[in-house]
Amino acid sequence: MSILKKRSKEVLIYSITESRKISNIFSALIIFLGSLGLLLVAISSYLGMDLFLFSEEMSNLPFIPQGATMAFYGIGGLFISFYLWWILLWNIGGGFDIFDKKKKEVCFLRWGFPGKNRRIIIKIPMTEIQSIRIITGVQERGIFTRTLTYESIVYMETIEQGFLPLTRIEDNLTPPEIANKAGELAFFLGVPLLY
């Protein structure tokens, strides 16, 4: 999802937030707290003492099989929450879309997992850009009732790479927002806007 836009006469920058969303932070926090609670229940059943101040029943819980099962799920949940926190810390999938008229190139920068290929960079000369397109697709949604939804995606058409998506369905952009972004990019790049 592109949230930050910086624009000058020569450069247009969209900041992409992929993993650092409020929903992902909330999910990581809930999984951490839930797994910590399961682990505390397992420890209090193993020690036979109450680690929770608001309940006396946790110390009466038999360690085998209930306490051991809760310990297993608590440890598994902690590993999952640590993994999610590392993804948030490393900003996996985040980056920038940079449209630079000075250098006459478009640069897509994304962050991956740490290592040799942490930065993923795709550079496309502006001479290869043929058009900006809005492609609308019809999708069926719903389990019990069928609902048709019309979803649009903004693509950049190039000679070498073909169609490169600039927005996603998950961005939940309204049709006017999609049209504004496509129009702004087409005007900035000096290429036609096609539907």
ABEGO torsion letter per residue (X at the ends): XBABBBBBAABBBBBBBAABBAAAAAAAAAAAAAAAAAAAAAAAAAAGBBABAABAAAAABBAOAAAAAAAAAAAAAAAAAAAAAAAAAAGBGBEBBBBBAAAGBBBBBBBBBBEAAABBBBBBBAAABABBBBBBBBBBBEAABBBBBBBBBBBBBBAAAEBBBABBAAAGBBAAAAAAAAAAAAAAAGBBBBX
